[in-house]
């Protein structure tokens, strides 16, 4: 199993959800350098429901860039699931490793990418794959002998804003 890293801070901006994960700064240093040089990064990502032990679920975001170069698996434990609904609305997710960028403030005019690209990976359309994640959650909820209330809560969070009756 791939190591799951947890965000140290999750913050909402008007047009994005920001995750600060300083524990992976070495892992992402080369990637951020390539972004800073203006290289177009071909990244792929997917959302998954991860069962840890028999009692805990984590939503995982696996982000891969390049065929063999690297990946990061960001975990959203139950206490962060509400932010998945926020991310679904904003549709942009920003992975950062440097607290200073966030502490100095992100007040600016223009696109979010213009100010933080040297120190962040901006994932556009980060909500892609949420329907597949919802199906995973529903499948897991249906196979359990004893219903897990948290899975139904997660389904409510993942429900698209424009189709509130989906999965009812």
GICOR-V283663 format. One record per backbone hydrogen bond with DSSP energy under -0.5 kcal/mol. NH is the residue of the N-H (numbers start at 0). CO is the residue of the C=O. Records with the same first field share a line. If there is no record, write none. Layout:
BEGIN
NH = CO ; CO
END
This chain:
BEGIN
4 = 2 ; 72
6 = 74
7 = 19
8 = 19
10 = 17
12 = 15
16 = 91
17 = 10
18 = 93
19 = 8
20 = 18 ; 95
23 = 20
24 = 21
27 = 23
28 = 24 ; 25
29 = 25
31 = 27
32 = 28
33 = 29
34 = 30
35 = 31
36 = 32
37 = 34
38 = 33
40 = 38
41 = 39
42 = 40
43 = 63
45 = 61
47 = 59
49 = 47 ; 57
50 = 48
51 = 49 ; 55
52 = 50
54 = 51
55 = 51
57 = 49
58 = 75
59 = 47 ; 57
60 = 73
61 = 45 ; 59
62 = 60 ; 71
63 = 43
64 = 69
65 = 41
69 = 64
71 = 62
73 = 60 ; 71
74 = 4
75 = 58
76 = 74
77 = 56
79 = 76
80 = 77
82 = 79
83 = 80
84 = 80 ; 81
85 = 81
86 = 82
87 = 83
88 = 84
89 = 85
90 = 86
92 = 122
93 = 16
94 = 92 ; 120
95 = 18 ; 93
96 = 118
98 = 96
100 = 97
101 = 97
102 = 98
103 = 99
104 = 101
107 = 105
113 = 110
114 = 110 ; 111
115 = 111
116 = 112
118 = 115
119 = 116
120 = 94
121 = 119
122 = 92 ; 120
123 = 121
124 = 90
125 = 90 ; 122
127 = 124
129 = 126
132 = 128
133 = 129
134 = 130
135 = 131
136 = 132
137 = 133
138 = 134
139 = 135
140 = 136
141 = 137
142 = 138
143 = 139
146 = 144
148 = 146
150 = 147
151 = 147
152 = 148
153 = 149
154 = 150
155 = 151
156 = 152
157 = 153
158 = 154
162 = 159
165 = 162
167 = 164
END
